[in-house]
């Protein structure tokens, strides 16, 4: 969808997008509809019998510490928490998808070969209708309304939204489409505002400002929370490495941030807390901290490295997808920025390249702060390096931080103090 919006804006093409919302989607699926859909898809009889036994004369009861209700008959809705439920819902919805894949609806596509069908994106109960013209979008909405009446599904028009781009003289502009569902006008996204679909924000300029705001706020909240806990610095680094970076992965994967933006805005927010926990002054380098433990580091990495890893995984998934349309999407988005991420074949290569860069920095550039690292890696034995990591992790906070500052040669000396 991001590629479609970008191309519509750049090439001055029209596009109309409608986001649909179903009322209690999984809870509104009639059990009779499930059986009809299983017949439609020619599911084997023994499987249909098992599914039918789950939903025939299905009853439930509400139990609390104070009371228990009589059994209540349930005539609609798939079982929540059941791994079969999403599959049954998708199977029911697939009847509509198969309907609009007919030849007479193929003319509604956006003229870019990305997905099939091009005019309907469906992820569980989240649907997005994308067409080149408003009239085509309205036609598909009418067909969807008829299908919802047949399946007894309810569309929440107040929760739906529309977004449009059109050519105005010599440039593309956002406009407010006027689309209806059951004679009710669908709310339009205001000019300049963004809408959200499957966790990602989209706007006319695809600026990702919402993701940047959420990302910055999330990092500050998580790092502040960790900082307030009475934990050993070693454990704070562990929480950062295993929890904080994983929380950032979603934004790093779906949004098209630049590496420069992450380095300038997210890395400093994290590095200031790492310096605080390890009592490393601003004049001290963090290169020694970023190295692996068998090289006297702490085996952590800044958010910018995690960002490159996430983009590498995404680009590789697009490139190696068995779906040819997804491969075409990878080719069409193979810009200079994405080309840098395509350089790596795995996340391990990203991490290895990052640490090799800092090793070289300590050996050849930071001659003073890297003197310990250069000498100890040259003369120490490998098995002693492993012993050092184990021993260091058991030290109390003050001695633990002392060893880290000693390794990067940032302890206060008479020479350092005279400078300040």
Secondary structure, DSSP 8 states (H G I E B T S, - for coil): -HHHHHHHHHTT--EEEEEE-BTTGGGS-BHHHHHHHHHHTT--HHHHHHHHHHHTT-EE--B-SS-B---EE--B---TT-TTHHHHHHHHHHHHHHHHTSGGGGGGS-SS-SSSSTTEEEETTEEEEEESSHHHHHHHHHHHHHHHHHHT--B-GGG-EEEEEEEETTEEEEE----EETTEE--B--TT--EEETTEEE-TT---HHHHHHHHHHHHHHHHHHHHS---HHHHHHHIIIIIHHHHHHHHHHS---HHHHIIIIIHHHHHHHHHHHT--TTS-SHHHHS-GGGTS-----HHHHHHHHHHHHHHHHHT-S-HHHHHHHHHT--HHHHHHHT-SSHHHHHHHHHHHHHHHHHHT-TTTTHHHHHHHHHS-HHHHHHHHHHHHTS-HHHHHHHHHHHTT-S--HHHHHH-
